[in-house]
Amino acid sequence: MQKRIKRFMATLGVFAAAGAMSVTVAPAATASTDTTTALPTCTKVFQYLPASSGDSWDCLLSQGISNNAVRALQVSLNECNGQSLAEDGIYGPATRSAVMDVQRSAGIAVDGVYGPNTRKNMLWLTATGCNPRDW
């Protein structure tokens, strides 16, 4: 567990150092059953979670997006949700499939889009280990 925490903290350092890095953002999926309102795309990491530029955790990630928020999602999918993804910050088919696995396991809508319901139903790597985020 200590090794995972150290690795995650190192990853956060990379996120901070890459703050000036350009980010490619594709439009979020429009037909998501994960939310009833249009949400912003997650563009950064806030307290271990993908967040919008306004520090809101209520944001979307979908296939085609490439940024640090995706990398944070991939780290938690690997460390806490039994996946084995490349932690490259690219929301490709493998990340979509991993999100679908979490959604299927949680019994929520399976659309492969990360949003508030997915966030609430998966475990997240934090300084104290893998924890749920139901807020």
Residue, then its C-alpha position, 0 to 999 in steps of 0.5 A: m500500500q505504501k508503494r502505491i501511495k508513493r507512486f500516486m503522490a509522484t503522479l500528482g507531482v507530474f500533474a502539477a509539473a505538467g500544469a502548463m502542458s497543452v491539453t487536447v480536449a474533445p467534446a464530451a459525449t452528448a447522450s450520456t445517461d450518467t447525468t441529466t444536465a450538460l456538464p463541463t469536461c474534466t480538465k484537471v485533477f483536484q484532490y486526486l479526482p478529475a475536475s473541471s476548471g472550476d474545481s467541480w467533480d461533476c464533470l465528464l470524460s469520454q473517449g477521445i479526451s487526452n489530459n491529466a484528468v484522464r490520467a488520474l482516472q486511469v491511476s484509480l482504475n488500475e490501483c483500486n478497481g482491478q484494471s491494467l491500463a496504460e496511465d498515459g492520459i488518453y481516454g481510448p478504447a481500453t479506458r472506456s472498457a475499464v469504465m464500463d466494467v466499473q459501471r457494470s459492477a456497480g449496476i449503473a448505466v453502462d455507457g463508457v462515459y465517466g461522470p458523477n454516477t461513475r465517480k460515486n460508484m468507484l474507488w479512488l486512490t488517495a493518500t489513505g488508500c482506496n476510498p469511495r467518493d460518494w459526494 
